[in-house]
Amino acid sequence: MAAHEDTTRVYDLAENIGVCMLVSKAGAALRARPMHAKVDRETDVITFLTDARHHKDDEIAADPDVCLAFAKPGSQNYVSISGVAEVLNDRAAIKDRFNEMAKVWFPEGADDPNVRLLVVRPQSAEYWDGKTNPITVAFEIVKARMSSERPDMGDNRKVAMGGRS
């Protein structure tokens, strides 16, 4: 698969799954929390709305390296994206990104002074694009057990994205 196709598949999986665990560093410890992602393919970023009153903003300011872990176990689809994050108070971008789901967290709307835009610039990714047909999965497992070979559960690729891998 060509590099462009791999990047496209990473973004397809991230969009399809939608929610990821955003992992950042709190000193030496790692912290993860669920976040609703929006992929912007034109600018090669993934954005989130976040609350300035929570600790992730300080964590990202201290160490901007983050990991986004997407999982859809029922379809055996997973993608892990490593990148550099930045928290912005860009009111126009916040209004552009704001949607009905965001109103659950920010009932005052896009003008809530605590809303921030978290922008992640992907630098590398790895995906596992699984076989979704249960019969195919069962066949691969039985075949592997009988042959002592690893089952073919789908595609797994490491993908360089952005500036560094």
PyMOL commands that set and color helices and strands:
alter all, ss='L'
color gray80, all
select helices_A, chain A and resi 3-17+56-62+73-75+91-97+100-105+134-147
alter helices_A, ss='H'
color red, helices_A
select strands_A, chain A and resi 19-26+29-36+38-40+45-51+65-72+77-88+115-130+154-160
alter strands_A, ss='S'
color yellow, strands_A
deselect
rebuild
show_as cartoon
